[in-house]
Amino acid sequence: MSQAPDRLAPLADVRDEGLRIVQAADERGLPVRLIGGVAVWARCPSAMLPELRRDYGDVDVIGHARQSRELTPFLESMGYQPDRLFNAIHGAQRLNFADAATGRSLDVLLDKFVMSHELDLRDRLAVDKLTIPLADLLLTNLQVVQINDKDMVDLAAMLADHEPATATGHENIDLRRFTNVLGRDWGFEHTVRLNLAKLREYVAGRELPEQLAARIDERIGALLSALDSGGKSVGWKLRNQVGERVRWYELPEEGRH
């Protein structure tokens, strides 16, 4: 018996729903990947620990801009209604949808993650099956100037479970990707360094098991050491001379979910 009717209704749990969307998109040849909190939950067992557990409000995904016309009918078939006015205006960068039954939003980014800084992900959607790669997932959280408690919890979970390393492996945070992105953008790296310092304070002040806190702190140190020794572009070096005298980040007009 066909299961198509069951696929029309979004699932109540946004975590299960995120997996449903990505897996159904894959069946249709659409590389759609989870980002945001649900992506962290999908990759990090520590996100289920009492100390690092949090609520997830909705699903965020990213796809290719060149396939945006295919994404709309696909998501309509999955039980979502497009915000046609928003999509007509912003459709080159992102698309908005809502669960037809509950109104719960679904945000679809296209090609890039842009918040306080810009992270180009066009060549990164084929690396992993469910989510963007771990180094990129880490950078999406670390690039936020107005970082919040949910970001900190997600960052702590990522570093609790995944080691920064140059060795190839889907469960490692790829230090080459991490340093290559930041070595070209002084402002992005500066925000990341500030947020790693905040994360270190956050972890120290939170009631985490001692071994877990020590592991996260050690991995923060590994990220900072990689930045210290990583190569820098000419543009990075020139911008470094200006420093904080000129604002180095953008403030997004719309809040995140």
Helices and strands as residue ranges (DSSP letters): H 4-7, H 14-27, E 33-35, H 36-43, G 45-48, E 59-63, G 65-67, H 68-77, E 80-82, H 84-90, E 94-99, E 105-110, E 112-114, E 118-120, H 134-142, H 149-161, E 164-165, E 173-174, H 175-182, H 186-205, H 210-229, H 234-242, G 243-245
